[in-house]
Amino acid sequence: MIRPKRDKYDLVLVNTPARDYSRFSRNDEVFVPPIGLGSIATYVEEFGFVVGILDADFLTLPIDKIVECLENVETNYIGFNATSENIAIVVKIARGFVSEKVIIGGVHASLVPEEIVEQFPFFCAVVRGEGEYPTRRLLEGMNLEDIPGIAFKKEKRVIINARGEFLDLKLLPIINRKFFEPSEGEFHLISSRGCPNNCTFCASPVLCGKIVRFVPIETVIKEMSEAYAAGIRRFYFLDDQLIPNRGRAHEFVRGLREAGLHGKIRWRGIIRADMVSRLEDVLLKDLKESGGVRLSLGVESGSGRILRMVHKGTDKEIVVESVTRLRKIGFEVKGFFMLGFPTETYREMIETKDIIMELGEKGMEYFSLATFRPYPGTELYDYLMGQGYKPEEIFYEENVEEEVGLETSHLHGYYNRINRKVRISHVSNEEIDELKKDIISEFNKRFKPKTPSQ
């Protein structure tokens, strides 16, 4: 189950399940390989270490099977990635292993390292932020006090080392896909890290400091060309923003043309509505003709007050105009929306329903709907903590419930699987569930999406 198979490893990285598969089955969500773990594995392998990845999420392994697999493998270290969605699952798996060999990283651990070290002493180190360099140094046996970007407990003291400089992405090798489970369909890749914006619900500004770093376009195109030569024709970019400025858009189109991929592939990614408004029609057409199929927009809300509260930097008019232009050029459009922001009223949620329907009329074919839950360290999280909420109420609830009776193709990951007994907005979770059902039903009835949303 660990890829690639070896007799002994220096490090086994575990892609932690998004849910407890002893209680819940996988729904129809699209599989996304653990790109971050793949980058770490590829990087440290170049320094002579033997690494494998156990993709427990892809394999839908229940907790007991993950433990059994790890108990039967010879490895010096085990590393877990943790999101706010699955931190409780990581804790259940990891607590039975020798603490000198268990590492944790990922978004949640990076955002609250002191909390993780203090509450869960069986982790020998918390890797904060980008994991390539700290993981290499851990494997090399460097003294913990000297490794940038890690947190650990020494005797009774929690020590949090300063993070080092951000990685120069030019120095990272192309991810070796031997670490991933084989799957048909799209080729997932990342061409940048970070986002320049400051949305108060998003972890990116906290983790990346509103700095965007790019993988050289030559490297991106080389990776795509190698995949194309292996028979891949569809590409899915996982960047926070695939097209953050005109220059990158021109580079991307030019690179595809020079590599002979222009018009021969299909790609999709995320773009901000205000960026669409700043791109000329001719450039949008170039992107479409290069192979662009779908662009997704983080709309979030139809309420002007909520958009201002979350520092979205867009408004309804910009979003409607952007969707209209993208559809005219020929792109499929998907929108991401959330309900249940702090202080949000039912009337404001209806405004979100209204804009979903208006965008459907403008040609938006797909949408994803989430119930807001906060990432630690974000502005909205700090606001909630100031209102008396406790982290354990949100993240460490044992009996997290799935949403029942909702078409899962319209639901979005992490936000729907945190402890939903916690009420954050002025509207109960039960009322939000009913409104979600109503929105999904009306959209499907009026616009008849041709395929499940991805």
Secondary structure, DSSP 8 states (H G I E B T S, - for coil): -EES--S-EEEEEEE--SS-TTT----S------HHHHHHHHHHHTTT--EEEEETTTTT--HHHHHHHHHTS-EEEEEEE--TTTHHHHHHHHTTS-GGGEEEESHHHHH-HHHHHHH-TT-SEEE-S--HHHHHHHHTT--GGGSTTEEEEETTEEEE--------GGGS----GGGS----S-EEE-SEE--S---TT-SHHHHHTT--EE--HHHHHHHHHHHHHTT--EEEE--S-S--SHHHHHHHHHHHHHTT-TTTSEEEEE--HHHHHHS-HHHHHHHHHHTEEEEEEEEE-S-HHHHHHTT----HHHHHHHHHHHHHHT-EEEEEEEE--TT--HHHHHHHHHHHHHHHHHT--EEEEEE----TTSHHHHHHHHTT--HHHHH--SS-----S--GGGB-GGGGTS-TTS--SSS-HHHHHHHHHHHHHHHHHHH--SS---
